[in-house]
Amino acid sequence: MFEFLLCSLLTIFPDYLFRRYVQGKRFGREITLYSVWFELRWGITACIILTISLITLIFYFHPSTKSVTSAFRTVAILPEAGGRVTEIYATLFEKVQAGQPLFKLDSTEEEATAEVARRQIAEVDAQMTVARTELVAADGAITQAEAAVRQAQDEYDTQVELNRLNPNVVARREIERRQVALEGRKGALTAALSSKQTLETKISSLLPSQKSSAEAALKQAEVDITKTTVRAGVSGTVQQFTLRVGEVVNPLLRPAGVLVPEDAGRARLVAGFGQIETQVMKVGMIGEATCVGKPFTIIPLVVTEVQEVIASGQVRASDQLIDVTQISKPGTLTVVMEPLYPGVLDDVPPGSSCIANAYTNSHDEMEAPGTSTLRWFYLHVVDAVGLVHAMILRMQAVMLPVQTLVLGGH
């Protein structure tokens, strides 16, 4: 209607003035209700064509949408593993800080695992002490074996020397017995040295490795114990938190509640514009919005992101072929709009429904040296008609509470 009234001032109204004051025709005489179409047919036709053109121009270059919301993402309150609740630290609607404990699960199994790891560490320390004692005993055994080897070597050498001087004094069998005894003493010395080396390896490598494994198991158990205390991942408000002691919480099936972050939905608006606006919507466009949660207020915005794809066309792999008719429903072009000035969205409740406009700005092209006069005039008209859409948005901001509270019956 507004566009029609505006266009009538350029078509029907001058036509009427010409026929009334130039041709002398009078309204109610020559110009009657029955002769309006014949008398003003050119003005009416031009008005309709101009109105349609103006509406198309406004809505194409300065798009508007009612599919706008201050979308936000909540954080599910979930443990990393399932368990039974033993303690609850938070309450419903409580404002919590990041890292603050919310509730605790039964940690009996994890604490038992940690205790086993501690006992293993103590056992390894005891084995280390015993191994050091055995190492001292091994040194003594080596000394004893070395003395026995020397004694056996001396006895063998003596028997050999006596046999060399007088073969009839020492029997050949006695020399062989002394030689076998010497080899046995050498074998005992080798075994003692090997035993010492085994103990040294056990003290330097095996037992420290076992202790490190036990310490790692203890650390893992302590981490598991820490995980039984569920903490807030971000600062925000606890919602739908009706947990009770004794309930079983599962990270896949039974969340404990929802955490709404402090800055949820207060940094941007997400709008869905028609697909026909794909070639018009650009990052950097200035926009405006009015929201149900903040009536009688125009919020200045700027387009910061334009999604390159239409969400309705996405296909998920499955065992069935997709019929195009199932995904052919026109979707919207997702656009992210952020406040032009800080703080203007702070009073808008997250999740509010809004109405938004985006305005084309051709200033740079108009100021470019190669722009022709006709092109400059056309771009100037395109930018100027954005005022109409801005006025319509302000009328919507005034009427929105009336439509919601009075005409909507709420």
Salt bridges, closest charged atoms under 4 A:
ASP15 OD1 - ARG19 NE 2.74
GLU30 OE2 - ARG26 NH2 3.76
GLU39 OE1 - ARG19 NH1 3.70
GLU39 OE1 - LYS25 NZ 2.83
GLU80 OE1 - LYS227 NZ 3.28
GLU115 OE1 - ARG118 NH1 3.37
GLU115 OE2 - ARG119 NE 3.00
ASP125 OD1 - LYS211 NZ 3.17
ASP139 OD1 - LYS196 NZ 2.95
GLU155 OE1 - ARG178 NH1 2.65
GLU161 OE2 - ARG164 NH2 2.29
GLU174 OE2 - ARG177 NH2 2.27
GLU174 OE2 - ARG178 NE 3.03
GLU176 OE1 - ARG173 NH1 3.65
GLU247 OE1 - ARG254 NH2 2.96
GLU288 OE2 - ARG394 NH2 2.79
GLU338 OE2 - ARG268 NE 3.79
ASP347 OD2 - LYS294 NZ 3.85
ASP364 OD1 - HIS363 ND1 3.74
GLU365 OE2 - ARG375 NH2 2.98
